[in-house]
Amino acid sequence: MRRATLLIAAAPAFFAVLTSSLGAFPGAAPRSVHGGVVTSGAAMRIGRSVGSPTAGHLVGGAHLDDAGYLRIVPSYTPGDVRWGLGPLVGMIDRAARSVRHQYPDAVLSVGHLSRPGGGEVDRHRSHESGRDADVAFYVKNHLGKPAFSERFVPFRGDGTAPSWPGAVFDDERNWAFVASLLRDPVAHVSHIFVASPLRARLLAYAERVGVSPALRARAAETLAQPRGSLPHDDHFHVRISCPGGMRECVENPEPRRFARVLSPHARPRASSPAAPAGRTPRAEQTAAHPGDREGGAGDRSRGGSPPSPSAPPDPPSSDLGAPAPPPEAASAPPPSAPAVLDAPLDLDDVDGEP
């Protein structure tokens, strides 16, 4: 009788630990992460990624909140597209804090993750299953101070932004962010999609400052300009691998060659800010597989009125003016740009233009 009483008394604690260990059950309420702390419990909600990044949904998961070292880019706040698997949200938060620790004025700017419950998001072909995040580049002005914009701004391989005079791609902070993702102790980052000239710039910087060959090799494998998509010259698109034991998670999207076909996992499309007006395709945007091109120009500021600087939560804002309307076609990478390794083939990513 005494043993039975003890077992009954211990049951609530046992099931609380079991629930925390297993992550989200179907229909479980998502949890919010702020400053690396889950607001509704002591352990981060893992959630479940069901299906692939381009045809799936998210069960449970975590919400990425603003912090002193992390801001949501104003143009991407509507729709609350800030949900993801716990490992993804935690990794982004840890990387932002890591860069802030090295550079006290650093603030990471984040765009879309997934919407609550996952599923389709306007102007994206992926971001459906809680494993994708769009992150703006760290930018500085001519004085080396952080600069911020209301939208993502495209950069060339020489580190300048045609639409934002005086803005400079911040090699130090952007490499620190990439290195933190690659070293993350919890999540495994499988892809960091970025334009080839900027990929080359980051790898050249890492070699110049003496980063270990092992970490540079890992970066070279992970950084890639996607095929069949916009080149990602205005943000990093970060994707993590399926967590171990998540059987319903599909690692890689199936190539899309003609029409988009919804899987049984797909959910209705979420609304988000209207896409800018159409623009002339660029040479480097030509798809290796035309049918693989992604949804609309979701992460761009190349049409309509230009973005204006936006101050972060803590550090002082930049003295740069607002980015000007960009030219119809960006210039080619400078001849002196370092050579790049071959990028992975047949990647069916992300945010390209149909």
Secondary structure as GFF3:
##gff-version 3
##sequence-region A 1 354
A	DSSP	alpha_helix	2	22	.	.	.	ID=ss1
A	DSSP	beta_strand	31	34	.	.	.	ID=ss2
A	DSSP	beta_strand	37	38	.	.	.	ID=ss3
A	DSSP	beta_strand	48	52	.	.	.	ID=ss4
A	DSSP	beta_strand	55	59	.	.	.	ID=ss5
A	DSSP	beta_strand	62	64	.	.	.	ID=ss6
A	DSSP	beta_strand	70	72	.	.	.	ID=ss7
A	DSSP	three_ten_helix	74	76	.	.	.	ID=ss8
A	DSSP	beta_strand	83	84	.	.	.	ID=ss9
A	DSSP	alpha_helix	86	102	.	.	.	ID=ss10
A	DSSP	beta_strand	108	110	.	.	.	ID=ss11
A	DSSP	beta_strand	132	135	.	.	.	ID=ss12
A	DSSP	beta_strand	139	140	.	.	.	ID=ss13
A	DSSP	beta_strand	146	147	.	.	.	ID=ss14
A	DSSP	beta_strand	168	169	.	.	.	ID=ss15
A	DSSP	alpha_helix	171	183	.	.	.	ID=ss16
A	DSSP	beta_strand	189	193	.	.	.	ID=ss17
A	DSSP	alpha_helix	196	208	.	.	.	ID=ss18
A	DSSP	alpha_helix	213	222	.	.	.	ID=ss19
A	DSSP	beta_strand	223	224	.	.	.	ID=ss20
A	DSSP	beta_strand	236	240	.	.	.	ID=ss21
A	DSSP	three_ten_helix	283	285	.	.	.	ID=ss22
A	DSSP	three_ten_helix	290	292	.	.	.	ID=ss23
###
